[in-house]
Amino acid sequence: MSEHDSTHAGDGGSIPFMQKLLDSPFILLFIGVAMPTVIYIIWGVMEIVSIPVAP
């Protein structure tokens, strides 16, 4: 196998978006903190909305 047998060898060196995303530890850290935060906020709002109104 030569060095020219790798994938994306002839596409001019453009890096796919998902590879850029998965290669960046700070973006992964942000996603890892932001996604659970957003999910828990949405979950909390749904719980508050589901509480029946007191008579």
N, C-alpha and C positions, 0 to 999 in steps of 0.2 A: 504494500500500500504506500502510495506517495502522499505528500502533503496536500496535493490537489484533489484527493478523493473525499475530503470532508464535505458535509452538506453546506449549502449556501456559499460555495466557493466562487461561483461565477455571478453572484447577484450584485456585485459592486460594494460589498461590505455593509449593507444596511442591516441593522440589528432589529429583529422583531420586537414589538411593543411588550409582549409578555416576558421575553427574555430580559429586557431592560427592567421591568417591574420586579421580577424574581431575583435579579442580581443586586438590587439595591436594599441593603439591610435597613436603612432608615424609612423607606417607604413601607417595607414589611412590618416594621415596628409600629408605624402610624396606623396601618390597617389593622394590626393586631390589637391595638388599644381602642381605635375608633369604632370598629364594628361591634364589639361587645357593649360598648357604651351606648351606642345608638339602639341596639337591640334591647338592652335593659331599660332605657328610657321609654321606648315604645311599649314594652311589656308593662312597665309601671303605669303609663297612661291608660292602657287597656284595663288594668286592674282597678284603677280609680274610677273609670267610666262605668265599670260593671257593678260597682257598689250601689245598691238600691237607695233611693232618696228616703230619708227618715220622715215618718208621718207627722 
